[in-house]
Amino acid sequence: MGRTHRFGYSAALRDKQKDEVGFDMGSDLLKHDLRAGTTEARHIRGGAGEAVFVPENATAGEDEGYVLSLVYDAERDASDLLVLHAQDFTGDPVAVVHLPVRVPYGFHGNWAPDGA
């Protein structure tokens, strides 16, 4: 926190006026390279929550790890945990964990340590 970072991640909603797609129908996860001034976009069918970077291990470099996002699937009325490899952001997911319930959009940022 408070340090300069090269990479940042975010979620973006599609504009209903442009493509008739709403929050439940499509969004994008974005990987921003702040040094190069570029952005990679990964289209998500469903409503993507905030993207969270998780380092591969305690000594991992800034782009060595995974990006996690909760994605709402309106057809199932449930959420998925999407796991992406940070260095292959638009490639095949590392994993997609199908959750049995819908995780509310407001859940973002509510992470607790072990034992909490």
Secondary structure, 3 states (H helix, E strand, C coil): CCCCCCEEEEEEECCHHHHCCCCCCCEEEEEEECCCCEEEEEEECCEECCCEEEECCCCCCCCCEEEEEEEEECCCCEEEEEEEEHHHCCCCCCEEEECCCCCCHHHCCCCCCCCC
